[in-house]
Amino acid sequence: MNNAARRLLLRTVMWVGVPILLVLAGYWYVGPVFGPRIAVKFLENTSEGAERGATNQAASQNPEAKPRS
């Protein structure tokens, strides 16, 4: 592999791989907090999503309420 091909491959990996790794690292960092909230919005039309949404809403109105596991 000559230098031009190696340089092109390195630039491609940097411009494609680094943003993907940043997105994955960001999801790993905030996913446990925001992931369930986003999932409830997508599941609102199902019984499970409505139940979780009601539980989250009750917990936000009553801070002493413990969510069911």
N, C-alpha and C positions, 0 to 999 in steps of 0.2 A: 504494500500500500504506500503510495507516494505521499509527500507532505501535503499536497493540495486536498487529496481525498481525506486524509486524516484530519485536517483542519475543518473541512466541511462536515465531517461526521461529528467532531467535537462541538461545533457551533449548533448543529441540529439537536444534539443531545442537550446542550445547555438551554436552547430556546424552547424545547418541548418538554424535556424531563424535569427541569427545575420548577416550572409553574405547576406541573402535576404533583410534584412532591410538596410544594407549598400548600396546595389545596388539600392534599391528604393530611398534612400536618395540622392545618387549620381545623379540619373536621375532627381530627383526633383530639384536639384541644377543647373545642367548643361543642362537639357532638353530643356528649352525655348530657349537656345542659339544654341545648336547643333542639336536638334531635327528637326527643319525645314530644315537645311542643309542636313541632312541624308535623310529626306523624299524626297527632290528634286532629289537626286541621284536615289532613287528607282522609282520615277515618271517620269524620263526623257523620257520614251517611250510614255507617254501620253501627250495629248495636254496641260493639266493643268500643268504638271511638266515642259514641255518645255517652257511654258509661264513664269512660276516662275523662271526657270533657266535663261532665257533671261533677266528678270527684275533684278535678283540679279547680273548678269554679268554687266548689264548697270550701276547699282548703284555702283558697285565696280570700274568701270572705270570712272564714273562721280560722285564724292562725293556729288554734289549739287542736283543730281536727287533724287526725292522723290519716293519711291516704292508705287505702287498702293495698296490700302487696299481691 
